[in-house]
Amino acid sequence: MKKKDIKILLVDDEPDILEIIGYNLSTEGYQIITAENGVQAVKKAKKERPHLIILDVMMPEMDGIEACEQIRKIPELSNTIITFLTARGEDYSQMAGFDVGADDYITKPIKPKVLTSKVKALLRRVKEEEDSEAILQIGGLIINREEYKITNKGEEIVLPRKEFELLSLLATKPNKVFKREEILEKVWGNEVVVGGRTIDVHIRKLREKIGDDCFKTVKGVGYKFVD
């Protein structure tokens, strides 16, 4: 996919930030769409179907957390990458963002070169998803990557994006032990500072929803999916 075909939706209530980030990304060749609050963001996301949404947290009318939650309910935007703009030290906002389906976060202020590198890294995930096998079936478990749907023994299960991506990663190679570092890099991105505890929490949730016997912990190393 060429840069000119990639749409990025920027959402922030500060015009200066929209202008600066928009300018830097448009000079890289991306199509830039802007919104000033969460309500506009949801409307424009539905209309434009961007590949990437860069979303501020604190905004009038509808904040970024709620906007992300609304966007994640739109089936045709299931593959859209969402990253939050957060002020340094806003740990609560970052974790709340992940809980509603965000993929990453960018800490403000950010230098233009770092921003463009970050965006390129995020967009690589879009390509990886397009290149991956659309449907995985392991026994009674069916993972549909295009529709972000999970069916387990005939029952459809709804998973938040990060849980889905973690399950999808482990299930691509049953019985392979994925190291924690690899999981963090492929699911959360190697530029995201999250602890190993984050993985443990997501695995615990997957065990509750898919089955405890499907996942095995390898102490000091990582996790594997057991077929």
Backbone as CSV, one residue per row, in Angstrom:
resi,resn,N_x,N_y,N_z,CA_x,CA_y,CA_z,C_x,C_y,C_z
1,MET,0.834,-1.188,0.000,0.000,0.000,0.000,0.880,1.255,0.000
2,LYS,0.589,2.169,-0.915,1.376,3.395,-1.009,0.897,4.413,0.030
3,LYS,1.819,5.311,0.404,1.492,6.313,1.424,0.276,7.156,1.036
4,LYS,0.182,7.493,-0.250,-0.925,8.356,-0.685,-2.288,7.685,-0.531
5,ASP,-2.285,6.369,-0.354,-3.541,5.633,-0.172,-3.897,5.445,1.300
6,ILE,-2.990,5.835,2.195,-3.199,5.624,3.625,-3.867,6.846,4.256
7,LYS,-4.984,6.597,4.938,-5.720,7.671,5.606,-5.422,7.664,7.104
8,ILE,-5.109,8.841,7.628,-4.872,8.997,9.063,-5.839,10.052,9.600
9,LEU,-6.610,9.671,10.622,-7.532,10.603,11.270,-6.885,11.149,12.536
10,LEU,-6.699,12.466,12.588,-6.138,13.134,13.767,-7.273,13.762,14.563
11,VAL,-7.299,13.499,15.861,-8.382,14.016,16.696,-7.794,14.727,17.913
12,ASP,-8.016,16.034,17.997,-7.527,16.818,19.132,-8.311,18.128,19.178
13,ASP,-8.589,18.630,20.379,-9.332,19.884,20.485,-8.417,21.102,20.435
14,GLU,-7.111,20.879,20.310,-6.174,21.998,20.200,-5.749,22.176,18.743
15,PRO,-6.165,23.288,18.104,-5.844,23.512,16.689,-4.347,23.453,16.385
16,ASP,-3.522,23.938,17.306,-2.074,23.939,17.073,-1.535,22.520,16.918
17,ILE,-2.025,21.618,17.745,-1.557,20.233,17.672,-2.010,19.586,16.364
18,LEU,-3.278,19.835,15.981,-3.776,19.310,14.702,-2.924,19.823,13.543
19,GLU,-2.593,21.103,13.601,-1.824,21.708,12.510,-0.408,21.139,12.442
20,ILE,0.261,21.043,13.589,1.654,20.581,13.607,1.753,19.111,13.199
21,ILE,0.947,18.264,13.842,0.994,16.835,13.521,0.512,16.594,12.094
22,GLY,-0.562,17.293,11.711,-1.088,17.143,10.354,-0.068,17.523,9.302
23,TYR,0.641,18.622,9.544,1.663,19.072,8.588,2.774,18.041,8.452
24,ASN,3.278,17.551,9.582,4.390,16.608,9.538,4.024,15.297,8.846
25,LEU,2.807,14.847,9.053,2.391,13.583,8.432,1.993,13.776,6.964
26,SER,1.419,14.922,6.639,1.053,15.172,5.234,2.296,15.323,4.363
27,THR,3.371,15.882,4.937,4.616,15.996,4.164,5.243,14.625,3.907
28,GLU,4.847,13.625,4.707,5.299,12.247,4.466,4.484,11.579,3.361
29,GLY,3.378,12.222,2.962,2.586,11.695,1.859,1.259,11.070,2.256
30,TYR,0.935,11.063,3.548,-0.323,10.453,4.002,-1.512,11.387,3.775
31,GLN,-2.702,10.787,3.616,-3.940,11.566,3.588,-4.329,11.891,5.031
32,ILE,-4.539,13.141,5.333,-4.842,13.549,6.704,-6.273,14.063,6.805
33,ILE,-7.009,13.524,7.782,-8.365,13.970,8.099,-8.312,14.444,9.553
34,THR,-9.045,15.505,9.887,-8.990,16.010,11.268,-10.382,16.082,11.892
35,ALA,-10.394,15.985,13.218,-11.616,16.158,14.005,-11.223,16.839,15.307
36,GLU,-12.167,17.607,15.883,-11.846,18.408,17.064,-12.404,17.843,18.364
37,ASN,-13.185,16.770,18.280,-13.712,16.135,19.487,-14.123,14.700,19.170
38,GLY,-14.527,13.982,20.207,-14.858,12.577,20.028,-16.065,12.328,19.145
39,VAL,-17.057,13.203,19.226,-18.261,13.046,18.406,-17.903,13.134,16.926
40,GLN,-17.127,14.162,16.578,-16.675,14.300,15.185,-15.823,13.104,14.765
41,ALA,-14.994,12.624,15.697,-14.098,11.503,15.393,-14.879,10.262,14.981
42,VAL,-15.935,9.943,15.724,-16.738,8.757,15.405,-17.398,8.917,14.042
43,LYS,-17.960,10.106,13.773,-18.623,10.356,12.485,-17.647,10.252,11.315
44,LYS,-16.476,10.880,11.470,-15.503,10.877,10.378,-14.870,9.498,10.193
45,ALA,-14.706,8.765,11.295,-14.161,7.413,11.194,-15.109,6.526,10.381
46,LYS,-16.418,6.639,10.638,-17.420,5.863,9.888,-17.380,6.216,8.400
47,LYS,-17.273,7.517,8.120,-17.322,7.987,6.736,-16.040,7.682,5.966
48,GLU,-14.884,7.929,6.585,-13.608,7.866,5.872,-12.895,6.509,5.963
49,ARG,-13.222,5.724,7.007,-12.564,4.432,7.240,-11.029,4.560,7.225
50,PRO,-10.471,5.316,8.151,-9.007,5.517,8.167,-8.263,4.251,8.552
51,HIS,-7.001,4.190,8.140,-6.151,3.064,8.520,-5.602,3.252,9.937
52,LEU,-5.419,4.523,10.319,-4.869,4.862,11.629,-5.626,6.052,12.201
53,ILE,-5.946,5.975,13.508,-6.553,7.102,14.218,-5.632,7.506,15.358
54,ILE,-5.249,8.776,15.381,-4.452,9.330,16.484,-5.406,10.190,17.304
55,LEU,-5.650,9.774,18.547,-6.778,10.273,19.317,-6.337,10.887,20.646
56,ASP,-6.683,12.149,20.858,-6.401,12.784,22.147,-7.350,12.212,23.198
57,VAL,-6.962,12.268,24.458,-7.797,11.712,25.530,-8.794,12.749,26.034
58,MET,-8.302,13.889,26.490,-9.157,14.913,27.096,-9.704,15.854,26.027
59,MET,-11.027,15.722,25.746,-11.675,16.568,24.735,-13.106,16.868,25.159
60,PRO,-13.678,17.980,24.654,-15.071,18.300,24.980,-16.058,17.389,24.235
61,GLU,-17.302,17.392,24.688,-18.420,16.643,24.090,-18.295,15.136,24.287
62,MET,-17.203,14.560,23.822,-16.938,13.134,24.042,-15.431,12.954,24.119
63,ASP,-14.945,12.366,25.215,-13.494,12.229,25.348,-12.970,11.077,24.486
64,GLY,-11.649,10.959,24.430,-11.034,9.963,23.566,-11.337,8.531,23.961
65,ILE,-11.466,8.281,25.265,-11.747,6.926,25.741,-13.103,6.452,25.221
66,GLU,-14.109,7.308,25.380,-15.453,6.948,24.914,-15.501,6.846,23.391
67,ALA,-14.805,7.761,22.713,-14.775,7.722,21.248,-14.153,6.412,20.755
68,CYS,-13.063,5.996,21.383,-12.408,4.743,21.007,-13.365,3.570,21.204
69,GLU,-14.072,3.582,22.327,-15.024,2.507,22.620,-16.119,2.443,21.550
70,GLN,-16.604,3.620,21.126,-17.642,3.677,20.087,-17.103,3.174,18.747
71,ILE,-15.889,3.595,18.407,-15.293,3.203,17.120,-15.051,1.703,17.063
72,ARG,-14.665,1.114,18.186,-14.397,-0.323,18.223,-15.662,-1.166,18.041
73,LYS,-16.832,-0.520,18.154,-18.098,-1.240,17.952,-18.515,-1.248,16.481
74,ILE,-17.771,-0.526,15.634,-18.099,-0.437,14.206,-17.349,-1.550,13.458
75,PRO,-18.056,-2.564,12.956,-17.397,-3.740,12.350,-16.397,-3.409,11.246
76,GLU,-16.750,-2.451,10.383,-15.859,-2.141,9.261,-14.577,-1.436,9.685
77,LEU,-14.490,-1.034,10.951,-13.275,-0.392,11.454,-12.486,-1.314,12.382
78,SER,-12.779,-2.607,12.324,-12.134,-3.557,13.242,-10.626,-3.636,13.039
79,ASN,-10.154,-3.352,11.824,-8.721,-3.421,11.551,-8.018,-2.063,11.665
80,THR,-8.768,-1.028,11.975,-8.165,0.305,12.119,-7.289,0.347,13.369
81,ILE,-6.088,0.873,13.219,-5.186,1.031,14.355,-5.555,2.324,15.094
82,ILE,-5.685,2.246,16.416,-5.997,3.428,17.219,-4.880,3.650,18.234
83,THR,-4.316,4.847,18.209,-3.298,5.197,19.201,-3.709,6.494,19.891
84,PHE,-3.474,6.560,21.199,-3.844,7.743,21.966,-2.678,8.723,22.077
85,LEU,-3.032,10.006,22.136,-2.086,11.060,22.491,-2.270,11.319,23.983
86,THR,-1.249,11.091,24.782,-1.378,11.309,26.222,-0.237,12.166,26.738
87,ALA,-0.510,12.918,27.791,0.541,13.702,28.440,1.438,12.753,29.226
88,ARG,2.682,13.105,29.346,3.645,12.272,30.066,3.148,11.983,31.488
89,GLY,3.176,10.733,31.874,2.798,10.352,33.228,1.326,10.029,33.420
90,GLU,0.517,10.081,32.335,-0.902,9.764,32.459,-1.122,8.251,32.366
91,ASP,-0.649,7.527,33.363,-0.749,6.069,33.341,-2.199,5.594,33.300
92,TYR,-3.067,6.298,34.030,-4.471,5.894,34.060,-5.072,5.961,32.653
93,SER,-4.792,7.055,31.945,-5.330,7.221,30.594,-4.830,6.127,29.666
94,GLN,-3.559,5.773,29.815,-2.984,4.738,28.955,-3.663,3.392,29.191
95,MET,-3.835,2.998,30.453,-4.451,1.714,30.750,-5.930,1.714,30.374
96,ALA,-6.608,2.836,30.622,-8.019,2.945,30.235,-8.157,2.825,28.721
97,GLY,-7.196,3.396,28.003,-7.197,3.303,26.541,-7.068,1.873,26.056
98,PHE,-6.158,1.125,26.640,-5.986,-0.287,26.264,-7.246,-1.081,26.570
99,ASP,-7.913,-0.760,27.664,-9.117,-1.485,28.068,-10.250,-1.328,27.066
100,VAL,-10.309,-0.189,26.374,-11.394,0.022,25.401,-10.960,-0.290,23.971
101,GLY,-9.770,-0.860,23.804,-9.384,-1.343,22.475,-8.320,-0.568,21.746
102,ALA,-7.636,0.357,22.439,-6.536,1.081,21.778,-5.357,0.139,21.540
103,ASP,-4.575,0.454,20.527,-3.420,-0.375,20.182,-2.127,0.155,20.773
104,ASP,-2.083,1.440,21.037,-0.813,2.053,21.404,-1.086,3.435,21.970
105,TYR,-0.033,4.111,22.381,-0.169,5.503,22.768,1.097,6.258,22.410
106,ILE,0.920,7.556,22.168,2.025,8.459,21.863,2.050,9.520,22.960
107,THR,3.211,9.718,23.563,3.327,10.676,24.659,3.643,12.072,24.131
108,LYS,2.850,13.040,24.583,3.101,14.446,24.219,4.031,15.079,25.251
109,PRO,4.891,16.019,24.852,5.173,16.422,23.466,6.057,15.387,22.761
110,ILE,5.971,15.363,21.432,6.759,14.394,20.664,7.442,15.107,19.506
111,LYS,8.686,14.755,19.251,9.438,15.366,18.162,8.925,14.831,16.819
112,PRO,8.929,15.678,15.780,8.392,15.274,14.473,8.989,13.981,13.918
113,LYS,10.317,13.822,14.016,10.955,12.611,13.478,10.515,11.367,14.247
114,VAL,10.375,11.517,15.562,9.919,10.392,16.390,8.478,10.048,16.035
115,LEU,7.667,11.076,15.815,6.267,10.872,15.443,6.147,10.085,14.141
116,THR,6.880,10.507,13.119,6.770,9.819,11.828,7.275,8.378,11.921
117,SER,8.318,8.150,12.718,8.817,6.785,12.915,7.770,5.934,13.620
118,LYS,7.127,6.519,14.606,6.082,5.818,15.350,4.924,5.440,14.433
119,VAL,4.507,6.381,13.605,3.398,6.143,12.674,3.757,5.039,11.688
120,LYS,4.973,5.062,11.170,5.408,4.002,10.246,5.349,2.635,10.921
121,ALA,5.785,2.580,12.187,5.756,1.316,12.931,4.322,0.838,13.120
122,LEU,3.423,1.756,13.439,2.020,1.387,13.622,1.398,0.883,12.325
123,LEU,1.719,1.544,11.230,1.135,1.163,9.942,1.686,-0.165,9.431
124,ARG,2.856,-0.565,9.901,3.376,-1.886,9.534,2.444,-2.982,10.034
125,ARG,1.779,-2.715,11.151,0.841,-3.698,11.694,-0.347,-3.903,10.755
126,VAL,-0.749,-2.819,10.076,-1.845,-2.931,9.110,-1.451,-3.894,8.001
127,LYS,-0.226,-3.762,7.491,0.257,-4.633,6.431,0.352,-6.075,6.923
128,GLU,0.851,-6.259,8.149,0.981,-7.610,8.693,-0.376,-8.284,8.808
129,GLU,-1.391,-7.512,9.203,-2.733,-8.073,9.326,-3.294,-8.429,7.955
130,GLU,-3.001,-7.583,6.948,-3.491,-7.872,5.603,-2.838,-9.121,5.028
131,ASP,-1.572,-9.350,5.404,-0.833,-10.492,4.865,-1.130,-11.800,5.593
132,SER,-1.707,-11.719,6.829,-1.902,-12.940,7.589,-3.099,-13.738,7.091
133,GLU,-3.059,-15.026,7.388,-4.142,-15.918,7.004,-5.428,-15.432,7.656
134,ALA,-6.500,-15.356,6.856,-7.743,-14.744,7.344,-8.419,-15.569,8.429
135,ILE,-8.447,-16.891,8.272,-9.161,-17.740,9.227,-8.247,-18.842,9.746
136,LEU,-8.181,-18.952,11.065,-7.427,-20.025,11.718,-8.424,-20.952,12.396
137,GLN,-8.225,-22.262,12.233,-9.086,-23.215,12.929,-8.228,-24.243,13.647
138,ILE,-8.438,-24.343,14.947,-7.713,-25.313,15.762,-8.747,-26.058,16.595
139,GLY,-9.038,-27.273,16.202,-10.080,-28.026,16.891,-11.400,-27.298,16.786
140,GLY,-12.035,-27.030,17.925,-13.320,-26.338,17.925,-13.205,-24.833,17.962
141,LEU,-11.974,-24.315,17.910,-11.749,-22.872,17.967,-11.520,-22.310,16.564
142,ILE,-12.318,-21.325,16.193,-12.177,-20.674,14.881,-11.904,-19.192,15.112
143,ILE,-10.806,-18.702,14.517,-10.422,-17.291,14.642,-10.525,-16.644,13.268
144,ASN,-11.443,-15.708,13.135,-11.615,-14.978,11.879,-10.962,-13.618,12.020
145,ARG,-9.782,-13.459,11.408,-9.010,-12.224,11.579,-9.606,-11.046,10.835
146,GLU,-10.294,-11.309,9.730,-10.869,-10.210,8.959,-12.059,-9.594,9.680
147,GLU,-12.871,-10.431,10.322,-14.080,-9.946,10.980,-13.899,-9.785,12.491
148,TYR,-12.706,-10.128,12.975,-12.423,-10.061,14.416,-13.473,-10.846,15.213
149,LYS,-13.684,-12.068,14.776,-14.663,-12.929,15.439,-13.999,-14.201,15.942
150,ILE,-14.440,-14.649,17.091,-13.971,-15.904,17.669,-15.174,-16.818,17.868
151,THR,-15.072,-18.055,17.424,-16.095,-19.059,17.707,-15.416,-20.223,18.404
152,ASN,-15.910,-20.576,19.566,-15.335,-21.685,20.325,-16.413,-22.737,20.585
153,LYS,-16.259,-23.886,19.941,-17.230,-24.983,20.067,-18.638,-24.508,19.709
154,GLY,-18.705,-23.722,18.631,-19.992,-23.257,18.127,-20.527,-22.002,18.788
155,GLU,-19.863,-21.517,19.819,-20.323,-20.323,20.532,-19.453,-19.125,20.170
156,GLU,-20.110,-18.051,19.733,-19.349,-16.844,19.374,-18.923,-16.095,20.633
157,ILE,-17.658,-15.697,20.667,-17.101,-15.003,21.822,-16.581,-13.642,21.370
158,VAL,-16.950,-12.609,22.094,-16.482,-11.254,21.779,-15.267,-10.947,22.650
159,LEU,-14.169,-10.585,21.989,-12.938,-10.248,22.715,-12.519,-8.819,22.408
160,PRO,-12.009,-8.082,23.399,-11.371,-6.790,23.112,-10.185,-7.011,22.169
161,ARG,-9.808,-5.962,21.471,-8.787,-6.096,20.419,-7.496,-6.736,20.908
162,LYS,-6.966,-6.309,22.047,-5.688,-6.844,22.507,-5.786,-8.319,22.875
163,GLU,-6.880,-8.720,23.474,-7.070,-10.141,23.776,-7.158,-10.937,22.475
164,PHE,-7.874,-10.382,21.495,-7.984,-11.052,20.196,-6.605,-11.225,19.556
165,GLU,-5.808,-10.152,19.549,-4.492,-10.212,18.909,-3.550,-11.162,19.642
166,LEU,-3.646,-11.195,20.965,-2.816,-12.113,21.743,-3.193,-13.558,21.445
167,LEU,-4.484,-13.855,21.440,-4.940,-15.207,21.103,-4.529,-15.575,19.686
168,SER,-4.725,-14.642,18.755,-4.388,-14.880,17.354,-2.901,-15.184,17.187
169,LEU,-2.055,-14.438,17.904,-0.611,-14.670,17.831,-0.247,-16.057,18.341
170,LEU,-0.714,-16.401,19.526,-0.357,-17.696,20.121,-0.897,-18.858,19.282
171,ALA,-2.104,-18.662,18.702,-2.736,-19.745,17.937,-2.119,-19.951,16.564
172,THR,-1.331,-18.983,16.078,-0.697,-19.169,14.764,0.287,-20.334,14.792
173,LYS,0.878,-20.585,15.955,1.842,-21.680,16.087,1.574,-22.428,17.393
174,PRO,0.571,-23.316,17.368,0.249,-24.066,18.586,1.468,-24.813,19.118
175,ASN,1.588,-24.810,20.436,2.662,-25.495,21.170,4.017,-24.783,21.097
176,LYS,4.098,-23.706,20.328,5.331,-22.910,20.352,5.296,-21.979,21.563
177,VAL,6.393,-21.891,22.278,6.477,-20.979,23.407,6.864,-19.585,22.891
178,PHE,5.964,-18.638,23.081,6.250,-17.251,22.703,6.837,-16.532,23.911
179,LYS,8.008,-15.982,23.744,8.638,-15.245,24.832,7.872,-13.953,25.097
180,ARG,7.978,-13.512,26.344,7.276,-12.285,26.732,7.673,-11.102,25.849
181,GLU,8.968,-11.009,25.539,9.456,-9.893,24.723,8.798,-9.910,23.342
182,GLU,8.654,-11.109,22.772,8.053,-11.235,21.440,6.571,-10.866,21.482
183,ILE,5.887,-11.300,22.541,4.471,-10.976,22.689,4.281,-9.462,22.807
184,LEU,5.091,-8.829,23.638,4.988,-7.376,23.807,5.220,-6.642,22.497
185,GLU,6.221,-7.091,21.755,6.558,-6.426,20.492,5.449,-6.590,19.463
186,LYS,4.918,-7.826,19.334,3.957,-8.096,18.263,2.538,-7.666,18.600
187,VAL,2.192,-7.665,19.863,0.827,-7.309,20.239,0.722,-5.851,20.677
188,TRP,1.706,-5.393,21.447,1.648,-4.017,21.951,2.596,-3.065,21.227
189,GLY,3.560,-3.592,20.488,4.522,-2.726,19.813,5.717,-2.478,20.693
190,ASN,6.905,-2.553,20.093,8.112,-2.478,20.912,8.404,-1.085,21.453
191,GLU,7.586,-0.098,21.080,7.805,1.240,21.620,6.865,1.552,22.784
192,VAL,6.032,0.578,23.136,5.086,0.784,24.227,5.682,0.261,25.516
193,VAL,5.633,1.084,26.558,6.192,0.668,27.839,5.073,0.067,28.683
194,VAL,4.939,-1.258,28.613,3.995,-1.963,29.477,4.750,-3.107,30.137
195,GLY,4.339,-3.463,31.329,5.031,-4.521,32.052,4.519,-5.899,31.695
196,GLY,5.270,-6.904,32.147,4.880,-8.282,31.918,3.541,-8.606,32.554
197,ARG,3.189,-7.846,33.586,1.911,-8.056,34.265,0.744,-7.850,33.304
198,THR,0.903,-6.959,32.355,-0.145,-6.706,31.363,-0.456,-7.981,30.592
199,ILE,0.589,-8.710,30.193,0.389,-9.973,29.477,-0.344,-10.958,30.375
200,ASP,0.073,-11.059,31.631,-0.545,-12.004,32.563,-2.042,-11.752,32.704
201,VAL,-2.414,-10.482,32.796,-3.829,-10.122,32.947,-4.621,-10.548,31.721
202,HIS,-4.072,-10.302,30.537,-4.770,-10.678,29.298,-4.869,-12.197,29.147
203,ILE,-3.824,-12.911,29.533,-3.871,-14.372,29.485,-4.941,-14.894,30.445
204,ARG,-5.002,-14.305,31.631,-6.018,-14.734,32.606,-7.429,-14.552,32.036
205,LYS,-7.654,-13.433,31.366,-8.972,-13.185,30.766,-9.274,-14.175,29.647
206,LEU,-8.248,-14.517,28.857,-8.436,-15.493,27.783,-8.735,-16.883,28.351
207,ARG,-8.076,-17.232,29.438,-8.348,-18.526,30.078,-9.805,-18.609,30.539
208,GLU,-10.312,-17.501,31.049,-11.700,-17.473,31.515,-12.676,-17.633,30.355
209,LYS,-12.329,-17.080,29.200,-13.261,-17.063,28.065,-13.102,-18.252,27.109
210,ILE,-11.857,-18.700,26.909,-11.582,-19.763,25.937,-11.411,-21.117,26.614
211,GLY,-10.802,-21.105,27.794,-10.556,-22.361,28.505,-9.161,-22.378,29.104
212,ASP,-9.096,-22.728,30.376,-7.821,-22.705,31.087,-6.792,-23.656,30.480
213,ASP,-7.269,-24.792,29.943,-6.338,-25.797,29.428,-5.759,-25.440,28.059
214,CYS,-6.210,-24.334,27.470,-5.697,-23.932,26.148,-4.376,-23.164,26.234
215,PHE,-4.049,-22.692,27.429,-2.858,-21.858,27.586,-1.950,-22.438,28.663
216,LYS,-0.679,-22.464,28.363,0.292,-22.975,29.325,1.357,-21.921,29.583
217,THR,1.629,-21.712,30.871,2.683,-20.780,31.268,4.005,-21.525,31.346
218,VAL,5.022,-20.983,30.705,6.373,-21.531,30.826,7.145,-20.541,31.680
219,LYS,7.365,-20.902,32.927,7.930,-19.971,33.910,9.236,-19.350,33.451
220,GLY,9.294,-18.027,33.576,10.512,-17.312,33.223,10.721,-17.122,31.733
221,VAL,9.790,-17.661,30.916,9.951,-17.564,29.457,8.757,-16.855,28.816
222,GLY,7.585,-17.480,28.900,6.419,-16.896,28.240,5.213,-17.806,28.277
223,TYR,4.475,-17.829,27.166,3.240,-18.608,27.106,3.145,-19.362,25.787
224,LYS,2.314,-20.417,25.784,2.034,-21.107,24.542,0.567,-21.529,24.509
225,PHE,0.051,-21.679,23.291,-1.306,-22.171,23.077,-1.214,-23.684,22.873
226,VAL,-1.994,-24.414,23.607,-1.956,-25.877,23.546,-3.133,-26.377,22.748
227,ASP,-2.871,-27.092,21.636,-3.991,-27.589,20.815,-4.467,-28.953,21.295
